[in-house]
Amino acid sequence: MILDVKERLMKVIIAPHASEKTARQEELNREVTFRVLRDANKKEIADAVELLFGRKVEKVTVLNQNGKRRSFGRHMGVKQDWKKAYVTLADGEDEIDFLGDM
């Protein structure tokens, strides 16, 4: 049972989401942005960040992104919908280093 919960938490975070807005949010508000599973809730996201990165989470805000309409040659299509999570780290916590020591 507990192993299943840990496996689920390891899969909740898909990837960090990088953009100009997220870089600004990280500098000003200690806020990190992730792409997460569409069925993940705030509690799972917070637990996953604490498990994977060892940082305390103060707040989680989620946003459902609709897929954009794109043309693929002569055909119109829609990119897949996805979920984005803004995770605010607790006071005293360092930022998350995704690149590691290079």
C-alpha positions as CSV (number, residue, x, y, z in Angstrom):
1,M,0.0,0.0,0.0
2,I,2.7,2.5,1.0
3,L,4.8,1.5,-1.9
4,D,1.9,2.3,-4.3
5,V,1.6,5.8,-2.8
6,K,5.3,6.5,-3.2
7,E,5.2,5.2,-6.8
8,R,2.3,7.5,-7.5
9,L,4.1,10.5,-6.0
10,M,7.2,9.8,-8.2
11,K,5.0,10.1,-11.3
12,V,3.0,13.2,-10.3
13,I,5.6,15.7,-11.5
14,I,6.2,15.4,-15.2
15,A,8.8,18.2,-15.7
16,P,9.7,21.7,-14.6
17,H,8.1,24.4,-16.7
18,A,10.5,27.1,-17.8
19,S,9.4,30.5,-19.3
20,E,10.2,34.2,-18.6
21,K,7.2,34.4,-16.2
22,T,8.3,31.4,-14.2
23,A,11.9,32.6,-13.9
24,R,10.6,36.0,-12.6
25,Q,8.2,34.2,-10.2
26,E,11.1,32.0,-8.9
27,E,13.3,35.1,-8.2
28,L,10.6,37.2,-6.5
29,N,8.3,34.7,-4.7
30,R,10.3,31.5,-4.2
31,E,7.8,29.9,-6.6
32,V,8.6,27.0,-8.8
33,T,6.5,25.8,-11.7
34,F,5.9,22.2,-12.8
35,R,4.0,20.3,-15.4
36,V,2.0,17.7,-13.5
37,L,-0.4,14.9,-14.2
38,R,-3.9,16.1,-15.1
39,D,-5.5,14.1,-12.3
40,A,-3.1,15.2,-9.6
41,N,-4.4,17.3,-6.7
42,K,-2.7,20.0,-4.6
43,K,-1.9,17.6,-1.7
44,E,-0.2,15.1,-4.0
45,I,1.8,17.8,-5.7
46,A,3.1,19.2,-2.4
47,D,3.9,15.7,-1.2
48,A,5.8,14.9,-4.4
49,V,7.9,18.0,-4.2
50,E,8.8,17.2,-0.6
51,L,9.6,13.6,-1.5
52,L,11.6,14.3,-4.7
53,F,13.5,17.6,-3.8
54,G,13.4,17.6,0.0
55,R,11.9,21.1,0.3
56,K,9.0,22.2,2.4
57,V,6.0,23.5,0.5
58,E,4.0,26.5,1.7
59,K,1.3,26.7,-1.0
60,V,0.3,25.0,-4.3
61,T,-1.7,26.7,-7.0
62,V,-2.9,24.7,-10.0
63,L,-3.9,25.8,-13.5
64,N,-5.5,23.7,-16.3
65,Q,-4.0,24.7,-19.7
66,N,-6.2,24.1,-22.7
67,G,-4.4,22.7,-25.8
68,K,-3.7,25.1,-28.6
69,R,-5.2,24.7,-32.0
70,R,-2.5,23.9,-34.6
71,S,-2.4,23.1,-38.2
72,F,-0.6,19.9,-39.2
73,G,-0.2,20.3,-42.9
74,R,-3.7,20.6,-44.4
75,H,-5.4,19.3,-41.2
76,M,-6.3,21.2,-38.1
77,G,-5.7,19.6,-34.8
78,V,-5.5,20.4,-31.1
79,K,-2.5,19.9,-28.8
80,Q,-3.1,18.0,-25.6
81,D,-4.5,19.7,-22.5
82,W,-2.2,19.8,-19.5
83,K,-2.0,20.9,-15.9
84,K,0.5,23.4,-14.5
85,A,1.3,23.7,-10.7
86,Y,2.8,26.8,-9.1
87,V,4.6,25.6,-5.9
88,T,5.6,28.2,-3.3
89,L,8.5,27.1,-1.1
90,A,8.4,27.7,2.6
91,D,10.5,30.4,4.3
92,G,14.1,29.4,4.8
93,E,14.0,26.8,2.0
94,D,16.6,27.1,-0.8
95,E,15.6,27.2,-4.4
96,I,15.5,23.9,-6.3
97,D,18.5,23.4,-8.6
98,F,17.3,21.4,-11.6
99,L,20.7,21.3,-13.3
100,G,22.7,20.0,-10.4
101,D,26.4,20.7,-10.2
102,M,27.8,21.0,-13.6
